[in-house]
Amino acid sequence: MIRSIRLLDLLLNATSLRGRLVGEIKR
């Protein structure tokens, strides 16, 4: 269970970072 939660956290962090990068590039 802990492993799945960690994976979800990593996915959320990756998506948020990706969204931030995309937003910076689109500026």
Secondary structure, DSSP 8 states (H G I E B T S, - for coil): -HHHHHHHHHHHHHHHHHHHHHHHHH-
